[in-house]
Amino acid sequence: MAFPYLEAVVGFMIFMYFIETYLDLRQHTALKRPHLPKPLEGVVSQDKFEKSRAYSVDKSRFHFVHAAVTIIGDSAILLLRALPLLWQKSEVVVANLGLDPHNEIIHTLVFLAAVTLWSQLIDLPFSLYSTFVIEARHGFNKQTICLFLRDMVVGLGLSVLLGPPIVAAIIIIVQKGGPYLAIYLWAFMLILSLVMMSLYPILIAPLFNKFTPLPEGELRSKIENLASSLKFPLKKLFVIDGSTRSTHSNAYMYGFYKNKRIVIYDTLIQQCKNEEEVVAVIGHELGHWKLNHTMYSFVAMQMGVIFSGSYTITIWWLYSCSEFKRSL
């Protein structure tokens, strides 16, 4: 009797869901405590604490619903063999389009297009509720429905543009990888992640937000002096129009080697009482760089991929245990 790999995977998914839900419930209970924690007394006002607590509790409740719907949907799709059925139907679509149904790349692209559209439709109500109900209720949302839909269309457009060559490369590696498949896939994904980390802030992020150089002035001078004191190779300093979508504030840095850049949300500048507070936030981000936190996380993630052999296991399971008709 063959080992029930599919049922085992679904069982593991459900087990992890219950573990994560238990931890989320503990956090939810902590969020509902009405009293300001002692370390924050005199630092955060009771009014701000109440607003923060209400927002966190709302997000936590929404997360429970979203997570439950997700695990039910994912389990049903796997147990009902919906993916293998969609794989077969996509082959029919390829043939009806007058293309070669035996072409693995074309077949896979049609299959993934259907999966992507289905995922977008399922997740759309949750995204709308999160943005236009929860975020709006607490005064954070500034996004219009037109801008929301524009972002979604641009995201899908990028998937159409970037997805096919990436998928084609992965399929070719799978077809020709042989016993070193996992290593080849890891190397490809490593290179791809480095390329995307370089190109995203320059080519993709500007499609969603406007980046403008931080004007000359005291704030810019203080940030440059802080970067210089840490020997951070700052090349450019931008302000992003985050206020077009939300009142949330943030700052981040990107770039490799000696070509570092810092991006500050305009909401951060607007909400901070003075320039020192803005510099303090930048200092927090620079601390991650100084202590190599990002590099450690990236290396740990890559090492985990290598030793787990997750790519090989996933591909083998999909083709051998989920009734996909086309084999490697």
C-alpha positions in Angstrom: 0.0 0.0 0.0 1.4 3.3 -1.1 2.1 6.0 1.6 -0.6 8.6 1.5 1.7 11.6 0.8 -1.1 13.9 -0.2 -3.1 13.3 3.0 0.0 13.6 5.1 0.8 17.0 3.6 -2.7 18.2 4.2 -2.6 16.9 7.7 0.7 18.7 8.4 -0.8 21.9 7.0 -3.8 21.6 9.4 -1.5 20.8 12.3 0.6 23.9 11.6 -2.6 25.9 11.3 -3.7 24.9 14.8 -0.3 25.6 16.3 -0.2 29.1 14.7 -3.8 29.7 15.8 -2.9 28.8 19.4 -0.1 31.3 19.4 -2.3 33.9 17.7 -4.9 33.4 20.4 -2.4 34.0 23.1 -1.3 37.2 21.4 -5.0 38.2 20.9 -5.6 37.8 24.6 -2.6 40.0 25.4 -3.8 42.6 23.0 -7.1 42.9 24.8 -5.6 43.8 28.1 -6.9 47.3 28.9 -4.0 48.6 30.9 -0.9 50.3 29.6 2.2 48.1 30.1 4.5 49.4 32.9 7.5 49.9 30.6 5.4 52.3 28.5 4.0 54.4 31.3 5.0 58.0 30.9 6.2 57.2 27.3 2.9 56.5 25.5 -0.3 58.2 26.5 -3.4 56.2 27.5 -5.3 57.6 24.5 -2.7 56.5 22.0 -2.5 53.1 23.7 -6.2 52.6 23.4 -6.2 53.5 19.7 -3.3 51.2 19.1 -4.9 48.4 21.0 -8.3 48.7 19.2 -6.5 48.6 15.8 -4.4 45.6 16.8 -7.5 43.7 18.1 -9.4 44.5 14.8 -6.5 43.2 12.7 -6.2 40.1 14.9 -9.9 39.2 14.5 -9.6 39.7 10.8 -6.5 37.5 10.7 -8.4 34.6 12.4 -11.2 34.7 9.7 -8.7 35.0 6.8 -6.5 32.2 8.1 -9.5 29.9 8.6 -10.9 30.5 5.1 -7.4 30.0 3.7 -6.7 26.6 5.3 -10.2 25.3 4.4 -9.8 26.4 0.8 -6.2 25.1 0.5 -7.1 21.8 2.0 -10.2 21.4 -0.2 -8.2 22.2 -3.3 -5.7 19.5 -2.5 -8.0 16.8 -1.3 -10.5 17.2 -4.2 -7.6 17.0 -6.6 -8.5 20.4 -8.1 -5.0 21.2 -9.2 -4.5 18.0 -11.3 -7.9 18.7 -12.9 -7.0 22.3 -13.7 -3.7 21.0 -15.2 -5.7 18.7 -17.5 -8.1 21.5 -18.5 -5.3 23.9 -19.2 -3.9 21.4 -21.7 -7.3 21.6 -23.5 -7.1 25.4 -23.4 -3.6 25.3 -25.0 -4.9 23.1 -27.8 -7.9 25.3 -28.4 -5.6 28.3 -28.7 -3.8 26.5 -31.6 -0.6 26.0 -29.5 1.3 22.8 -28.8 -0.3 21.1 -25.8 2.8 19.0 -25.3 5.0 22.1 -24.8 5.7 22.0 -21.1 6.4 25.7 -20.8 3.2 26.9 -22.6 1.1 24.3 -20.7 2.5 25.4 -17.3 2.1 29.1 -18.1 -1.6 28.6 -18.9 -2.0 26.6 -15.7 -0.3 29.2 -13.6 -2.3 32.0 -15.2 -5.5 30.2 -14.1 -4.2 29.6 -10.6 -3.1 33.3 -10.3 -6.5 34.6 -11.4 -8.3 32.3 -9.1 -6.1 33.4 -6.1 -6.7 37.0 -6.9 -10.5 36.6 -7.0 -10.5 34.6 -3.7 -8.2 37.1 -1.9 -9.9 40.3 -3.4 -12.7 40.5 -0.8 -10.2 40.2 2.1 -7.9 42.9 0.6 -10.9 45.2 0.1 -12.1 44.7 3.6 -8.7 45.1 5.1 -8.0 48.3 3.2 -11.4 50.0 3.1 -12.9 48.8 6.4 -10.3 48.1 9.0 -7.6 50.6 7.8 -10.3 53.3 7.1 -12.0 52.7 10.5 -8.8 53.6 12.3 -7.9 56.5 10.1 -5.1 54.9 8.2 -6.4 54.4 4.7 -6.0 57.1 2.1 -6.3 54.9 -0.9 -9.2 55.3 -3.3 -10.8 52.4 -5.0 -9.4 53.5 -8.4 -5.9 53.5 -7.0 -6.5 50.2 -5.4 -7.6 48.7 -8.7 -4.7 50.4 -10.5 -2.2 48.8 -8.2 -3.8 45.4 -8.7 -3.7 45.8 -12.5 -0.1 46.9 -12.4 0.8 43.9 -10.2 -0.9 41.5 -12.6 0.9 43.2 -15.5 4.2 42.7 -13.9 3.4 39.0 -13.3 2.6 38.7 -17.0 5.8 40.4 -18.0 8.2 38.8 -15.5 6.5 35.4 -14.9 6.9 33.6 -18.2 10.7 33.9 -18.5 11.2 32.9 -14.9 8.8 29.9 -15.2 10.4 28.9 -18.5 13.9 28.9 -16.9 12.7 26.8 -13.9 11.1 24.2 -16.2 14.2 23.9 -18.3 16.3 23.4 -15.1 13.8 20.7 -13.9 13.9 18.9 -17.3 17.7 18.9 -17.5 18.7 19.1 -13.8 19.1 15.4 -13.2 20.5 14.4 -9.8 21.7 17.9 -9.1 18.2 19.5 -9.6 18.0 20.9 -6.1 21.4 22.6 -6.4 20.6 24.1 -9.8 17.3 25.4 -8.7 18.8 26.9 -5.5 21.5 28.6 -7.6 18.9 30.0 -10.0 16.7 31.3 -7.2 19.7 32.8 -5.5 20.7 34.7 -8.6 17.1 35.7 -9.2 16.6 37.0 -5.7 19.7 39.1 -5.9 18.7 40.5 -9.3 15.2 41.4 -8.0 16.6 42.9 -4.9 18.6 45.2 -7.1 16.0 46.0 -9.7 12.8 46.3 -7.6 13.6 49.6 -5.9 14.8 51.1 -9.2 12.3 49.8 -11.8 9.3 48.3 -10.1 8.7 50.4 -6.9 8.4 53.7 -8.9 5.4 52.2 -10.7 3.5 52.3 -7.5 5.0 55.4 -5.7 6.8 58.6 -6.6 10.4 58.9 -5.4 11.8 62.4 -5.0 15.3 63.4 -3.6 15.2 64.7 0.0 15.7 68.5 -0.3 18.9 70.0 1.0 18.4 71.2 4.6 19.0 70.3 8.2 17.3 66.9 8.1 19.3 65.8 5.1 22.5 66.9 6.8 21.7 65.1 10.0 21.0 61.9 8.2 24.1 62.1 6.1 26.2 62.8 9.2 24.7 59.8 10.9 25.4 57.6 7.9 29.0 58.9 7.7 29.6 58.3 11.4 28.7 54.6 10.8 30.6 54.4 7.5 27.4 53.7 5.7 28.0 54.3 1.9 25.0 56.5 1.3 24.6 57.5 -2.3 21.0 58.8 -2.6 18.3 59.9 -0.2 14.7 59.8 -1.3 11.2 60.7 0.0 8.3 58.4 -1.1 4.7 59.6 -1.3 3.3 56.9 1.1 0.6 59.4 2.1 -1.3 58.6 -1.2 -2.2 55.2 0.2 -1.9 55.3 4.0 -0.9 57.3 7.0 1.4 54.6 8.2 5.0 55.7 8.3 8.2 53.9 7.5 11.8 54.1 6.2 14.0 51.6 4.6 17.3 51.2 2.8 18.5 49.2 -0.2 21.4 48.6 -2.5 24.5 46.5 -2.6 28.1 47.2 -1.6 28.9 50.9 -1.9 25.7 51.9 -3.6 23.3 52.3 -0.7 20.2 54.4 -0.7 17.7 55.4 2.0 14.0 55.9 1.4 11.8 57.9 3.9 8.0 57.9 3.8 6.6 61.4 3.7 4.2 60.4 6.5 7.2 59.8 8.8 8.4 63.3 8.3 4.9 64.7 8.8 4.2 62.7 12.0 7.5 63.1 13.8 7.6 66.0 16.2 11.1 67.0 15.1 14.0 66.0 12.9 15.7 64.1 15.7 12.8 61.6 15.7 13.2 61.0 12.0 16.9 60.5 12.4 16.2 58.1 15.2 14.1 55.9 12.9 16.8 56.0 10.3 19.3 55.1 13.0 17.2 52.0 13.7 17.4 50.9 10.1 21.1 51.6 9.9 21.6 49.5 13.0 20.3 46.5 11.1 22.9 47.2 8.4 25.7 47.8 11.0 24.9 44.5 12.7 24.5 42.5 9.4 21.0 41.4 10.3 19.8 41.4 6.7 22.8 39.4 5.5 22.5 36.9 8.4 18.8 36.3 7.6 19.5 36.0 3.9 22.3 33.5 4.4 20.3 31.4 6.9 17.4 31.3 4.5 19.7 30.1 1.6 21.3 27.4 3.9 17.9 26.2 4.8 16.9 25.8 1.2 20.0 23.9 0.4 19.8 21.4 3.3 16.0 20.9 3.2 16.0 20.0 -0.5 12.5 21.6 -0.6 12.5 22.3 -4.3 13.1 18.6 -5.2 10.5 17.4 -2.6 7.9 19.8 -3.8 8.3 19.0 -7.5 8.4 15.2 -6.8 5.3 15.4 -4.7 3.3 17.5 -7.2 4.0 15.2 -10.1 4.1 11.8 -8.3 1.5 12.2 -5.5 -1.1 14.6 -6.7 -2.2 12.8 -9.9 -0.6 15.2 -12.3 -0.6 13.4 -15.7 2.5 14.9 -17.1 5.7 13.6 -15.6 9.3 14.8 -15.4 
